[in-house]
């Protein structure tokens, strides 16, 4: 399900966490409440937007999600009393461990916050991997391969796709909620359409349908962008041309292409379409 609206969930997570932390003036030890609130708001946003957008497929789905993201950007821009408008929401502070008023450890340094973000990232990857290996994940594989056949097996494919949309929105909201904790400010950039495009670049560059592919794609994209922008001011042109070439000559992405080449000599362990449905039926 290709979307161009994940900036909406990233921004909902960022503003959800920022509004709680700043407007309620929570202490550092209760910043985690703001983090959870950001994830919750993003998941609710995924439920509402997904419930409406999933009435369509393909290009229409992508454009509807883009429209919702732009709508939320406009709301954040105009609602200055809550979001700070184009000035941003300032006053967000980093989290701490301990009791209210008696913190044991505060994640003030960049290294400490990096370690915190890394732990949350690894935990998220573990949860996603468990979802992929569950019956729910195998059902999603079946829906991807042949949605009509999955419906004939008795699965409510719309409900499964909506659940996936909500899960994706929640993880995007988690990333968004962590972002202002690092920058100590929530800006309109968190809702910008360019962020949605970059997320899709991460997936395409790393490999669609893989767990670690988007991680590899994100690292490769940022490395390419930062390396080229250090030499030329109009870095968008060479980066765009390079990404076009990568998509044309590596359509499966970096990780997908590597896996295909490794498995080209031995396809016996790779399940076919029928085996996907046999696993689900079992």
C-alpha positions in Angstrom: 0.0 0.0 0.0 1.9 3.0 -1.3 1.2 6.2 0.6 2.5 9.7 0.5 1.1 10.7 3.8 3.4 9.2 6.5 4.6 12.7 7.4 1.1 13.1 8.8 1.7 10.3 11.4 5.3 11.4 12.0 4.0 15.0 12.7 1.1 13.8 14.8 3.6 11.9 17.0 5.9 14.9 17.2 3.2 17.4 18.0 1.3 15.0 20.3 4.4 14.6 22.4 5.4 18.2 22.2 2.0 19.6 23.2 1.9 17.4 26.3 5.4 18.2 27.4 5.2 21.9 26.8 1.6 22.8 27.6 1.3 20.6 30.7 4.9 21.5 31.7 5.6 17.9 32.6 9.0 17.1 34.4 11.7 15.2 32.6 10.8 12.0 34.4 7.3 12.1 32.9 8.3 12.9 29.3 7.5 9.2 28.6 3.9 10.1 29.0 4.2 12.6 26.1 6.0 10.0 24.1 3.2 7.5 24.6 0.6 10.2 23.8 2.3 10.9 20.6 2.2 7.3 19.5 -1.5 7.1 20.5 -2.4 10.2 18.6 -0.6 8.9 15.5 -2.4 5.5 15.8 -5.8 7.3 16.0 -4.8 9.3 13.0 -3.9 6.1 11.2 -7.4 4.7 12.1 -9.2 7.8 10.8 -7.1 8.4 7.7 -6.7 4.7 6.9 -10.5 4.1 7.3 -11.1 6.7 4.6 -8.1 6.3 2.3 -8.4 2.5 2.1 -11.7 2.9 0.2 -9.4 3.4 -2.8 -6.2 1.7 -4.0 -3.1 2.5 -6.0 -2.6 6.1 -7.1 -5.9 7.2 -5.5 -4.7 5.9 -2.1 -1.4 7.7 -2.4 -3.0 11.0 -3.3 -5.6 10.8 -0.6 -2.9 10.2 2.1 -0.9 13.1 0.6 -4.0 15.3 0.9 -4.5 14.4 4.6 -0.9 15.2 5.3 -1.2 18.6 3.7 -4.4 19.2 5.6 -2.6 18.5 8.9 0.3 20.7 7.9 -2.2 23.6 7.3 -3.9 23.0 10.7 -0.5 23.1 12.4 0.5 26.2 10.5 -2.7 28.1 11.5 -3.3 26.8 15.1 -0.5 29.0 16.6 -1.9 28.9 20.1 -1.3 25.1 20.3 1.4 24.3 17.7 3.3 27.6 17.6 2.7 27.9 13.8 5.7 28.5 11.6 7.7 29.5 14.7 7.4 25.9 16.1 6.7 24.6 19.5 9.6 25.4 21.7 10.4 24.2 25.3 10.5 20.5 24.7 13.1 18.9 27.1 14.8 15.5 27.1 13.6 12.6 29.2 14.9 11.3 32.4 14.6 8.1 34.5 13.4 8.4 38.1 10.6 9.8 40.2 9.0 13.2 39.6 11.3 15.8 41.0 14.0 13.3 41.7 15.6 12.1 38.4 18.2 9.4 38.6 19.6 9.9 35.1 18.8 12.4 32.4 19.5 11.8 28.7 21.0 15.2 28.1 24.1 14.4 26.0 23.8 13.4 22.4 25.4 10.1 23.0 23.0 9.2 25.8 20.0 10.1 23.7 21.5 8.2 20.8 21.7 5.1 23.0 18.1 5.6 24.1 16.9 6.0 20.5 18.9 2.9 19.5 17.3 0.8 22.2 13.8 1.9 21.1 14.7 1.3 17.5 15.9 -2.3 18.2 12.9 -3.0 20.3 10.7 -1.7 17.4 12.5 -4.0 14.9 12.0 -6.9 17.2 8.2 -6.3 17.5 7.9 -5.8 13.7 9.8 -9.1 13.2 7.4 -10.9 15.6 4.4 -9.4 13.7 5.9 -10.6 10.4 6.3 -14.1 11.6 2.9 -14.3 13.2 -0.3 -15.7 11.7 -1.3 -12.0 11.1 1.9 -11.4 9.1 1.5 -14.6 7.0 -2.1 -13.4 6.2 -0.7 -10.1 5.0 1.7 -12.0 2.7 -1.3 -13.9 1.3 -3.2 -10.7 0.8 -0.2 -9.1 -1.0 0.1 -12.1 -3.3 -3.6 -12.5 -4.2 -6.2 -10.5 -2.3 -9.1 -12.2 -4.0 -7.9 -15.6 -3.0 -7.4 -14.5 0.6 -11.0 -13.3 0.6 -12.2 -16.7 -0.7 -10.4 -18.2 2.3 -12.7 -16.1 4.6 -10.4 -13.3 5.6 -11.7 -9.7 5.9 -8.8 -8.2 3.8 -10.0 -4.6 4.5 -9.8 -5.1 8.2 -6.3 -6.6 7.9 -5.1 -3.7 5.7 -6.6 -1.2 8.1 -4.8 -2.9 11.1 -1.5 -2.7 9.1 -2.1 1.0 8.4 -2.7 1.7 12.1 0.5 -0.3 13.1 2.5 1.6 10.6 1.1 4.9 11.8 1.9 4.0 15.4 5.6 3.3 14.6 5.8 6.5 12.5 4.3 8.4 15.5 7.0 6.8 17.8 9.7 8.1 15.5 8.0 11.5 15.3 7.7 11.7 19.1 11.4 11.0 19.5 12.4 13.7 17.0 11.4 16.7 19.1 13.0 15.2 22.2 16.3 15.3 20.4 15.8 18.8 18.8 13.9 20.3 21.8 11.5 21.9 19.3 8.6 20.8 17.1 8.6 22.4 13.7 6.4 22.3 10.6 9.1 20.2 8.9 7.7 17.2 10.7 4.5 17.4 8.6 6.2 18.4 5.3 5.3 16.3 2.2 9.1 16.0 1.5 9.4 13.7 4.5 6.8 11.3 3.0 8.8 11.2 -0.2 12.0 10.5 1.6 10.4 7.6 3.5 9.3 6.0 0.2 12.9 6.5 -1.1 14.2 4.6 1.9 12.0 1.7 1.1 12.6 1.6 -2.7 16.3 2.1 -2.2 16.7 -0.6 0.4 14.2 -3.1 -0.9 10.4 -3.5 -0.8 9.1 -6.3 1.3 12.2 -6.7 3.5 12.7 -5.8 7.2 16.2 -4.4 7.1 16.0 -3.0 3.5 14.5 0.3 4.5 17.0 0.7 7.3 19.8 0.2 4.7 18.0 2.5 2.3 17.7 5.2 4.9 21.4 5.1 5.7 22.4 5.0 2.0 20.1 7.9 1.1 21.4 10.1 4.0 25.0 9.2 3.2 24.5 10.1 -0.5 22.6 13.3 0.3 25.1 14.6 2.9 28.2 13.6 0.8 26.9 15.4 -2.3 25.5 18.4 -0.5 29.0 19.0 1.0 30.4 19.6 -2.5 27.6 21.3 -4.4 24.7 23.6 -3.3 22.3 22.2 -5.9 22.6 18.7 -4.5 19.0 17.7 -5.3 19.8 17.3 -9.0 22.6 14.8 -8.7 20.9 13.0 -5.9 17.7 12.7 -7.9 19.6 11.4 -11.0 21.5 8.9 -8.9 18.3 7.6 -7.2 16.6 7.3 -10.6 19.5 5.2 -11.8 19.4 3.0 -8.7 15.7 2.4 -9.1 16.1 1.6 -12.9 19.0 -0.8 -12.5 18.2 -2.1 -9.0 14.4 -2.4 -9.1 14.4 -4.7 -6.0 16.5 -2.3 -4.0 20.0 -2.8 -2.6 19.1 -5.6 -0.2 16.5 -7.2 -2.6 19.0 -7.3 -5.4 21.7 -8.9 -3.2 19.2 -11.5 -2.0 18.1 -12.3 -5.5 21.6 -12.8 -6.7 22.5 -15.0 -3.7 19.3 -17.1 -4.2 19.4 -17.2 -8.0 21.2 -20.6 -8.0 18.9 -22.1 -5.3 15.2 -21.3 -5.3 14.2 -24.5 -3.5 13.9 -22.8 -0.1 11.8 -19.9 -1.4 8.1 -20.5 -0.9 5.8 -20.0 -3.9 2.5 -18.3 -4.0 0.6 -21.5 -3.2 2.8 -22.2 -0.2 2.0 -18.8 1.2 -1.7 -19.7 1.2 -1.1 -23.1 2.6 0.7 -21.6 5.6 -2.3 -19.2 6.2 -4.9 -22.0 5.7 -3.0 -24.2 8.2 
